[in-house]
Amino acid sequence: MSFNITVNGSAHTLTFKQPDANIDGSDPVDVGNGYRLYVGTENDPNSFFGFQDLNADPTPVSITGVPAPGTVYYFAVSGINSSGFESRHSNLVPLAVNP
């Protein structure tokens, strides 16, 4: 999956889209149960400290409660199929919170 973070003043908005194909060229995962957004403060997918489940429509998500100015947060997204299985994480995307 790919996604892009844009910052508008103090509002942090995350947008992403489902890929057109998997890495091996097969059809992308069925995301009947939506997406899972992960957050952490290290550039390591094994260090996420929180997540939020999102609906299957990948509309822009407002990131609220980012409390520590000067901290870099890393986000990743996974898809959850209608059987409840989760895909691999997307790439990590950093967001630096300005003081």
PyMOL commands that set and color helices and strands:
alter all, ss='L'
color gray80, all
select helices_A, chain A and resi 45-47
alter helices_A, ss='H'
color red, helices_A
select strands_A, chain A and resi 2-8+11-17+35-40+50-54+61-63+72-79+93-96
alter strands_A, ss='S'
color yellow, strands_A
deselect
rebuild
show_as cartoon
